[in-house]
Amino acid sequence: DGGITQSPKYLFRKEGQNVTLSCEQNLNHDAMYWYRQDPGQGLRLIYYSQIVNDFQKGDIAEGYSVSREKKESFPLTVTSAQKNPTAFYLCASSIGGAGGRPQETQYFGPGTRLLVL
Amino acid sequence: AQSVTQPDIHITVSEGASLELRCNYSYGATPYLFWYVQSPGQGLQLLLKYFSGDTLVQGIKGFEAEFKRSQSSFNLRKPSVHWSDAAEYFCAVALKTSYDKVIFGPGTSLSVIP
């Protein structure tokens, strides 16, 4: 089955620690996205990537970093600079690229809940 | 300021009753419009989307939405709610001039009374 997987489902971070959230898709999509979800605030865009080896900051990129070395993978690192990391993190993908049209449907993974110890 | 608003933070309806969730946007031109649903602890699933054409859009799970340009609204409706519809609902927009990003509203939480 095609889809998006995120791991782990729950992640605990200690003070000053960097942690990495995994996102993998086998939909052959060019575009991938990371969102942060807090209660009552909807989804906010952290980073997005339209193609391998390229990515752009979203609205709340401070304290986060990403890489896009492979089409299938778009890991998100929550660095120690992110002072309030407790949230639900959602990864999404869409066709994007030369084969896609604007506003293609985004497909979401099941999410990772990050908690601070 | 440009924004997507969902005026109702939480709505409770009885099973079998009709439902309408409101969404308003504030942009210079008509954007692309979406409704997503999120079950507790899960990712989001697209219910329906509007790009152009017929202003009444049919989606999955018996949902529909109507685009009203004069009111800058894209309200979601369902004639008869089922208990399994209890979830968080997000309205979202994407600007035609900046298709890279989808902007989500704050969400409306729906509870269904058996």
Interface residues (C-beta under 8 A of the other chain):
Chain A: I4 A31 Y35 G40 Q41 G42 L43 R44 L45 Y48 Q50 Q56 G58 L90 A92 P102 Q103 T105 Q106 Y107 F108 G109 P110 G111 R113
Chain B: I9 Y32 F34 Y36 G41 Q42 G43 L44 Q45 L46 K49 F51 F90 A94 K96 Y99 D100 K101 V102 I103 F104 G105 P106 G107
